[in-house]
Amino acid sequence: MIVKEEFLSKLRRYFGLNLYEVKVWTALLSRGVSTAGELSDIANVPRSRSYDVLESLEKKGFIVMKLGKPIKYVAITPNEVVERVKKNMRVDADEKLKRLDNLKNTEILGELNSLHDQGVELVEPSDLSGSLKGRHNLYNHLELTIRGAEKTVSIMTTSEGLMRKIEGLKPTMEKLKKRGVRIRIAAPITKECKAAVKDMKNVAEIRHTDQKARFLVVDGKEIIFMVMDDKDVHPTYDVGIWVNTPFFASAMDALFDLAWKGMKQV
């Protein structure tokens, strides 16, 4: 049986299997019922590993062991496997979330915070910076940064960026609004983003600008700026720079204030 490497790679990614597991599983699917020795030959997997691999697949719910001599294995229908994998993922995720929630009430988190606080005191201000690669990582750090805002959050973005930020950061911004943090967003307002803007009218001040830029300033202390136009870059290759520098961030906030006065209210 010949299965393309590309297909095997997709199976590994979707189902969380290793290479031997996907080879044996697809081999069994092609036969329906088979012995470990037969599957080893078909899948080109060492016989010394085939029993371990089959045991692993059985535990994960991909196959069933048929009693008898010789021992044979039966393939579960792929549709059923998908449902089993989804269920296992939910259970695993719930267990991990519970462990993390329980961590909040232990001394471990206190010790970790203590280590971090001690470490930050030793860090030079110039070292509090970093490169953020990929839009997913960018938005994770954007949320982390604005979550700690005490006074102001100033954002300049594109039309598409405005809709992404409203969709991804609105719950965090609503919490900031309740704490009295002033949130200002400048972006080119188009027909496509008007509905999103209306949805934010009680959370943030939004004004129209024809200028194109992508940055965020928090409390005049921290700044995150994206180095490329989001229309010209794939989300995977988007890049941002985070800097904790009151000197530069306060200057950017002052320039934002000047530009803000000339922008059209939405």
PAKOL-378827 format. One record per atom (N, C-alpha, C): x, y, z; residue number from 1. Coordinates in steps of 0.1 Angstrom, whole numbers. Layout:
BEGIN
xx_yy_zz_seq
X_Y_Z_NUM
...
end
This chain:
BEGIN
xx_yy_zz_seq
8_-12_0_1
0_0_0_1
9_12_0_1
6_21_-9_2
14_34_-10_2
5_46_-7_2
9_53_4_3
2_65_8_3
11_77_7_3
7_88_1_4
15_99_-1_4
19_105_12_4
32_110_13_5
37_116_25_5
29_128_29_5
24_136_19_6
16_148_22_6
4_144_30_6
-3_133_25_7
-15_128_32_7
-12_124_46_7
-1_117_48_8
3_112_61_8
6_124_71_8
12_134_65_9
15_146_73_9
2_153_78_9
-8_154_69_10
-21_160_73_10
-27_152_84_10
-27_138_83_11
-33_130_93_11
-26_132_107_11
-13_133_106_12
-5_135_119_12
-10_148_125_12
-11_159_117_13
-15_172_122_13
-29_172_128_13
-38_166_121_14
-52_166_125_14
-55_157_137_14
-49_145_137_15
-53_135_147_15
-42_134_158_15
-31_141_157_16
-21_141_168_16
-14_127_169_16
-11_121_157_17
-4_108_157_17
10_110_153_17
18_100_156_18
32_100_151_18
32_93_138_18
44_92_131_19
45_87_118_19
42_72_117_19
47_64_127_20
43_50_127_20
28_47_129_20
22_56_137_21
8_54_140_21
-1_56_128_21
2_67_120_22
-6_70_108_22
-3_59_98_22
9_54_97_23
12_44_87_23
4_31_90_23
4_27_103_24
-3_15_107_24
-18_17_106_24
-23_28_110_25
-37_31_109_25
-43_30_95_25
-36_37_86_26
-40_37_72_26
-39_24_66_26
-29_16_70_27
-28_2_65_27
-39_-6_69_27
-43_-5_82_28
-55_-12_87_28
-68_-8_81_28
-69_5_78_29
-81_10_71_29
-82_3_58_29
-71_1_51_30
-72_-4_38_30
-75_-19_38_30
-73_-26_49_31
-75_-40_50_31
-88_-43_58_31
-92_-34_67_32
-104_-37_76_32
-100_-45_88_32
-95_-57_86_33
-90_-66_97_33
-77_-71_93_33
-67_-71_103_34
-54_-76_99_34
-46_-80_112_34
-35_-87_110_35
-27_-90_122_35
-15_-80_123_35
-8_-80_134_36
3_-71_136_36
14_-73_126_36
16_-86_123_37
27_-89_113_37
24_-84_99_37
11_-86_95_38
7_-81_82_38
8_-66_81_38
3_-59_91_39
3_-45_91_39
17_-39_91_39
27_-46_98_40
41_-42_98_40
46_-43_84_40
43_-53_76_41
48_-54_63_41
42_-44_53_41
29_-42_55_42
22_-33_46_42
26_-18_48_42
27_-15_61_43
30_-1_65_43
45_2_65_43
53_-8_64_44
68_-6_64_44
72_-1_78_44
67_-7_88_45
70_-3_102_45
77_-15_108_45
88_-13_116_46
95_-25_122_46
86_-33_131_46
87_-46_130_47
79_-55_137_47
80_-53_152_47
92_-49_157_48
94_-47_171_48
86_-35_176_48
82_-26_167_49
74_-15_171_49
59_-16_168_49
55_-25_160_50
41_-26_156_50
32_-29_167_50
36_-37_177_51
27_-40_188_51
24_-28_197_51
35_-20_199_52
34_-8_207_52
25_2_200_52
27_3_187_53
19_13_179_53
4_9_179_53
1_-4_178_54
-12_-9_178_54
-19_-7_192_54
-11_-9_202_55
-16_-7_216_55
-20_8_218_55
-11_17_213_56
-14_31_214_56
-26_35_206_56
-28_30_194_57
-40_33_186_57
-52_28_193_57
-51_16_199_58
-63_11_206_58
-67_20_218_58
-57_25_225_59
-60_33_237_59
-66_47_232_59
-62_51_220_60
-68_64_215_60
-81_62_208_60
-86_50_207_61
-99_47_201_61
-99_46_186_61
-88_43_180_62
-87_42_165_62
-90_28_160_62
-87_18_168_63
-89_4_164_63
-94_-4_176_63
-98_-16_173_64
-103_-26_183_64
-95_-39_181_64
-91_-44_192_65
-84_-57_192_65
-94_-69_192_65
-92_-78_182_66
-101_-89_181_66
-95_-101_188_66
-102_-107_198_67
-97_-118_205_67
-96_-131_196_67
-85_-139_198_68
-83_-151_191_68
-69_-153_188_68
-66_-164_181_69
-52_-166_177_69
-51_-169_161_69
-43_-161_154_70
-35_-150_160_70
-44_-138_163_70
-39_-129_171_71
-46_-116_175_71
-48_-108_162_71
-60_-103_160_72
-62_-94_148_72
-68_-81_153_72
-67_-71_145_73
-72_-58_148_73
-82_-53_138_73
-92_-46_143_74
-103_-41_134_74
-103_-26_134_74
-104_-20_122_75
-104_-6_121_75
-118_0_124_75
-118_11_132_76
-130_19_135_76
-133_28_123_76
-145_30_120_77
-148_40_109_77
-143_53_112_77
-137_60_101_78
-131_73_103_78
-140_84_110_78
-153_83_106_79
-163_93_112_79
-163_91_127_79
-164_78_132_80
-164_76_146_80
-151_80_153_80
-140_78_145_81
-127_82_151_81
-126_97_153_81
-132_105_144_82
-132_119_145_82
-139_123_158_82
-151_117_160_83
-159_120_172_83
-151_117_185_83
-144_105_184_84
-137_101_196_84
-125_110_199_84
-118_114_188_85
-107_124_190_85
-112_137_196_85
-123_142_191_86
-129_154_196_86
-132_153_210_86
-138_142_214_87
-142_140_228_87
-129_140_237_87
-119_132_233_88
-107_131_240_88
-100_145_242_88
-100_153_231_89
-94_166_232_89
-102_175_242_89
-115_174_242_90
-123_182_251_90
-119_178_266_90
-119_165_268_91
-116_160_282_91
-102_165_286_91
-92_163_277_92
-78_167_280_92
-77_182_282_92
-84_190_274_93
-84_204_276_93
-90_208_289_93
-102_202_293_94
-108_205_305_94
-99_202_317_94
-92_191_316_95
-83_187_327_95
-72_197_329_95
-66_201_317_96
-55_211_318_96
-60_224_323_96
-72_229_319_97
-78_241_324_97
-80_241_339_97
-85_229_344_98
-87_228_359_98
-74_228_366_98
-63_222_361_99
-50_222_367_99
-45_237_368_99
-47_244_357_100
-42_258_357_100
-50_267_367_100
-63_264_367_101
-72_272_376_101
-68_269_391_101
-65_256_394_102
-61_253_407_102
-47_258_411_102
-39_261_401_103
-26_267_403_103
-27_281_410_103
-38_288_407_104
-39_301_413_104
-40_301_428_104
-44_290_433_105
-46_289_448_105
-34_282_455_105
-23_281_448_106
-12_274_454_106
0_283_456_106
10_279_463_107
22_287_466_107
31_288_453_107
29_278_444_108
37_278_432_108
36_291_424_108
24_296_422_109
22_308_414_109
28_320_421_109
27_320_435_110
33_331_442_110
48_331_441_110
54_319_441_111
68_318_440_111
73_322_426_111
65_318_416_112
68_322_402_112
68_337_400_112
57_344_406_113
56_358_405_113
67_365_412_113
71_359_424_114
83_365_431_114
95_364_423_114
98_353_416_115
109_352_408_115
109_362_397_115
97_364_391_116
96_373_380_116
99_387_384_116
93_391_396_117
95_405_401_117
110_407_404_117
117_397_410_118
131_399_413_118
139_400_400_118
135_392_390_119
142_393_377_119
140_406_370_119
128_411_370_120
125_424_364_120
134_435_370_120
136_435_383_121
144_445_389_121
158_445_385_121
163_434_380_122
177_433_375_122
178_436_360_122
167_437_353_123
167_439_339_123
169_454_335_123
178_456_326_124
180_469_320_124
168_474_312_124
164_486_313_125
152_491_306_125
153_488_291_125
165_488_285_126
167_486_271_126
164_471_267_126
165_462_278_127
162_448_275_127
147_445_275_127
139_454_279_128
124_452_280_128
118_455_266_128
122_446_256_129
117_448_243_129
118_434_236_129
111_433_225_130
111_420_218_130
104_420_205_130
107_410_196_131
101_409_183_131
90_399_184_131
78_402_178_132
66_394_178_132
63_389_164_132
64_376_161_133
63_371_148_133
50_363_147_133
42_366_137_134
29_359_135_134
18_367_141_134
7_369_134_135
-4_377_139_135
-10_372_152_135
-10_358_153_136
-16_352_165_136
-8_357_177_136
5_356_176_137
14_360_187_137
13_375_190_137
11_383_179_138
10_397_180_138
-3_401_188_138
-14_394_185_139
-26_398_192_139
-26_392_207_139
-19_382_209_140
-18_377_223_140
-10_387_231_140
0_393_225_141
8_403_233_141
1_417_234_141
-7_420_223_142
-15_432_224_142
-25_431_235_142
-32_420_237_143
-41_418_248_143
-34_419_261_143
-23_412_262_144
-15_412_275_144
-11_427_279_144
-7_434_269_145
-2_448_271_145
-14_457_275_145
-25_457_268_146
-36_466_272_146
-43_462_284_146
-42_449_288_147
-48_444_300_147
-43_451_312_147
-30_455_312_148
-24_462_323_148
-25_477_323_148
-33_483_313_149
-34_497_312_149
-41_503_324_149
-37_515_328_150
-42_522_340_150
-49_535_336_150
-44_542_326_151
-50_555_322_151
-55_555_307_151
-46_552_298_152
-49_554_284_152
-44_543_275_152
-52_540_265_153
-48_531_254_153
-50_539_241_153
-40_541_233_154
-41_548_220_154
-37_538_209_154
-46_536_199_155
-44_527_189_155
-46_533_175_155
-36_531_166_156
-38_535_152_156
-36_522_144_156
-46_520_135_157
-46_508_127_157
-53_510_114_157
-54_499_106_158
-61_499_93_158
-75_495_95_158
-83_496_84_159
-97_492_85_159
-98_477_89_159
-90_469_82_160
-91_455_85_160
-86_452_100_160
-76_459_104_161
-70_458_117_161
-80_462_128_161
-88_473_124_162
-98_477_134_162
-109_466_136_162
-113_460_126_163
-123_449_127_163
-117_437_135_163
-105_434_132_164
-98_423_140_164
-97_426_155_164
-93_439_158_165
-92_442_172_165
-105_443_179_165
-115_448_173_166
-128_448_179_166
-133_434_182_166
-131_425_172_167
-135_411_174_167
-127_404_185_167
-114_406_185_168
-105_399_194_168
-103_405_208_168
-104_419_208_169
-100_426_221_169
-112_433_228_169
-124_432_222_170
-135_439_228_170
-138_436_243_170
-138_423_247_171
-140_419_261_171
-130_426_270_171
-117_426_266_172
-107_432_274_172
-109_447_275_172
-113_453_263_173
-115_468_263_173
-127_472_272_173
-137_463_272_174
-149_466_281_174
-145_466_295_174
-136_457_299_175
-131_457_313_175
-123_470_316_175
-115_474_306_176
-107_486_308_176
-116_499_310_176
-127_499_302_177
-137_510_302_177
-143_511_316_177
-146_500_322_178
-152_500_335_178
-142_505_346_178
-129_503_343_179
-119_508_353_179
-116_522_350_179
-122_528_340_180
-119_542_338_180
-108_545_328_180
-103_535_321_181
-93_537_311_181
-98_543_298_181
-92_554_293_182
-96_560_281_182
-90_553_269_182
-99_548_260_183
-95_541_248_183
-98_549_236_183
-87_551_228_184
-89_559_215_184
-83_550_204_184
-91_550_193_185
-87_542_181_185
-89_551_169_185
-78_552_161_186
-78_559_148_186
-76_549_137_186
-85_550_127_187
-84_541_115_187
-92_547_104_187
-89_542_92_188
-97_546_80_188
-111_539_82_188
-121_547_83_189
-135_541_85_189
-141_539_71_189
-144_526_68_190
-150_522_55_190
-164_516_58_190
-171_514_47_191
-184_507_48_191
-183_494_55_191
-172_487_52_192
-171_473_58_192
-170_473_73_192
-164_484_79_193
-162_483_93_193
-171_492_101_193
-181_498_95_194
-190_507_102_194
-198_500_112_194
-202_487_109_195
-210_480_119_195
-202_477_132_195
-189_473_129_196
-180_471_141_196
-178_483_149_196
-177_494_142_197
-175_507_149_197
-187_510_158_197
-199_508_153_198
-211_511_160_198
-212_502_172_198
-207_490_171_199
-207_480_182_199
-198_485_194_199
-188_494_191_200
-178_498_201_200
-181_512_206_200
-192_518_202_201
-195_532_206_201
-195_536_221_201
-198_526_229_202
-198_528_243_202
-186_523_250_202
-176_518_242_203
-164_513_248_203
-152_522_245_203
-151_526_232_204
-139_534_228_204
-143_546_220_204
-134_556_220_205
-136_567_211_205
-129_563_197_205
-136_565_186_206
-131_561_173_206
-132_572_164_206
-121_575_157_207
-120_586_147_207
-114_581_134_207
-119_588_124_208
-114_585_110_208
-101_592_107_208
-92_585_100_209
-80_591_95_209
-77_584_82_209
-71_592_73_210
-66_587_60_210
-52_582_61_210
-45_584_72_211
-31_580_73_211
-31_564_76_211
-20_558_72_212
-19_544_74_212
-7_541_83_212
-11_535_95_213
-1_531_105_213
-6_521_113_213
2_513_120_214
-2_502_129_214
6_503_142_214
0_508_152_215
8_508_165_215
-2_510_177_215
3_507_188_216
-5_509_201_216
4_514_212_216
-1_524_219_217
6_529_231_217
-2_528_243_217
3_523_254_218
-4_521_266_218
2_530_277_218
-6_539_283_219
-1_547_294_219
11_555_292_219
14_557_279_220
26_565_275_220
39_558_280_220
38_545_282_221
50_537_287_221
54_526_278_221
44_519_272_222
47_507_264_222
42_510_250_222
49_505_240_223
45_507_226_223
47_494_218_223
37_491_210_224
38_479_201_224
35_485_187_224
45_483_178_225
42_488_164_225
45_477_154_225
37_476_144_226
38_466_133_226
46_472_122_226
55_464_116_227
64_470_106_227
60_469_92_227
49_462_89_228
44_460_76_228
29_463_74_228
25_467_62_229
11_469_59_229
4_455_59_229
-7_454_67_230
-14_441_68_230
-20_436_55_230
-21_445_45_231
-26_440_32_231
-15_433_24_231
-3_436_27_232
9_431_19_232
16_419_25_232
11_414_37_233
18_403_44_233
8_393_48_233
12_380_47_234
3_369_52_234
4_370_67_234
-8_367_74_235
-8_367_89_235
4_359_96_235
8_349_90_236
19_341_95_236
32_348_96_236
34_357_86_237
46_365_85_237
46_379_90_237
34_383_96_238
33_396_102_238
43_398_113_238
49_409_115_239
59_412_125_239
56_425_133_239
58_424_146_240
56_436_154_240
68_437_164_240
70_449_169_241
81_452_178_241
74_457_191_241
77_451_202_242
73_456_215_242
84_462_223_242
82_474_228_243
92_481_236_243
86_488_248_243
92_485_260_244
88_492_272_244
97_503_275_244
93_515_270_245
102_527_270_245
93_539_272_245
92_544_284_246
84_557_286_246
89_568_278_246
102_569_275_247
107_580_268_247
101_581_254_247
102_570_247_248
97_569_233_248
82_568_232_248
76_560_241_249
61_559_241_249
54_572_244_249
59_579_254_250
53_592_257_250
53_602_246_250
64_602_238_251
66_610_226_251
56_606_216_251
54_593_214_252
44_588_204_252
30_592_208_252
27_591_221_253
14_595_226_253
11_609_224_253
21_618_226_254
20_632_223_254
17_635_209_254
24_628_200_255
21_630_185_255
7_625_182_255
3_614_188_256
-11_609_186_256
-21_619_190_256
-18_625_202_257
-28_636_207_257
-29_647_196_257
-18_651_191_258
-19_662_181_258
-27_658_168_258
-24_646_164_259
-31_641_152_259
-46_638_155_259
-49_634_167_260
-63_631_171_260
-72_643_170_260
-67_655_173_261
-75_667_173_261
-80_670_159_261
-72_666_149_262
-76_669_135_262
-83_658_128_262
-86_647_135_263
-93_636_129_263
-108_638_130_263
-115_632_120_264
-130_633_120_264
-136_624_130_264
-145_629_138_265
-153_620_147_265
-162_611_140_265
-164_599_145_266
-173_589_138_266
-186_589_146_266
end
